[in-house]
């Protein structure tokens, strides 16, 4: 399998390709086939057109990206897990010291 040569596209070309998907209702696969594009490039252009800039997304394990809201949710879930573990440790410590004092 040969590697595809990296090509550069004008902003006008990108805008027309995005318009074919968003305004004309054509599928991403169809536009990619018609314009000889890779799926990931067109999807990135569509995301940028919708206002989801790459800078607004953070990479996570597995190569996926998340929005700032999703990143905050992940961080809060991790923090919640740590707090639950700390609470369990404190319960055990309280039971230990209560038993010792009697």
N, C-alpha and C positions, 0 to 999 in steps of 0.2 A: 504494500500500500504506500503510495507516494504522499509526501507531505504537501499540504497546500501552501502556496506562497502568500505571505502576508501582504494584503493590499490596503491601500488608503482610499477612503471614500470622502467625498465632499459633504458638507453639511446639507446641501440641497438634496443630494442623493439619499442621505439618511432620512431627511424629512419626508421625501416622497415614499420611501419604503414604509415608514411608520404610518403615514397617512393611508396607505393601501390596507394596513391591518386595522387601524382604529376607525377610520372614516368610511372606507369601502366595505369593511367587514370580511375581508379575505383572511384565510387562516395563515398563521405564521409559517407553517410548512409549505403552503402554496407559494407565498411571497419569496421564501428562501429558494425554492426550486426555480421560480421564474427569474429571479435576479442573481442566481448562483451565489447565495450567501450561506453562511453557517448560522444555525439556529441561535446559538448563544449571542452572536453579535446583534442580530435583529432584536432579540428579547432585551438585551442591554439598552439598545436605542429606544425601545418602547418604554422601558422603565425610566430612562432619562427624560423622555418626553412627558411622562406622567408626573415627573417631579421627584422621583426616587433616585437621587444621585448616589453614585458609588460611595461618596464621602459620608453619606448618611447611614451606611450599612457597615456592620462590623463582622469580620469573619469569625466563625465558630468551628468547633470540631466537625469534621466531615466535609469541610469545604463549602458549606452553605453560608449564607449571609443573613443577618437579622437587622431589623430596623432599630432605632434607639429605644422605642417602646418595648420591643421584644427583648432587647438586651437588659433593660431595667427589670423586666419581669423575671428573667433568668437570674439576675443578681439578687433580687428579693427572695426568690425561691431558695437559692443557696443559703442566704442569710437566715431564712426561716428554718432550714434544716439544721444549721449550726445552733440556733437558739433552742430547738427541741432537744438536741443532744446535750447541751449544757443543762437544760432543765432536768433531764433524766439523771445526769451526774449529781446534781444538787439533791434530787430526791433520795438517791442512794446514800449520799453523804449524810443527809439529815437522819435517815433511818439508822445508819451506822452509829452516829454520835448519840442518838436517842437511846439506842440499845446499850451503849457503853455507860451512860450516865445512870442507868437503873441498877 
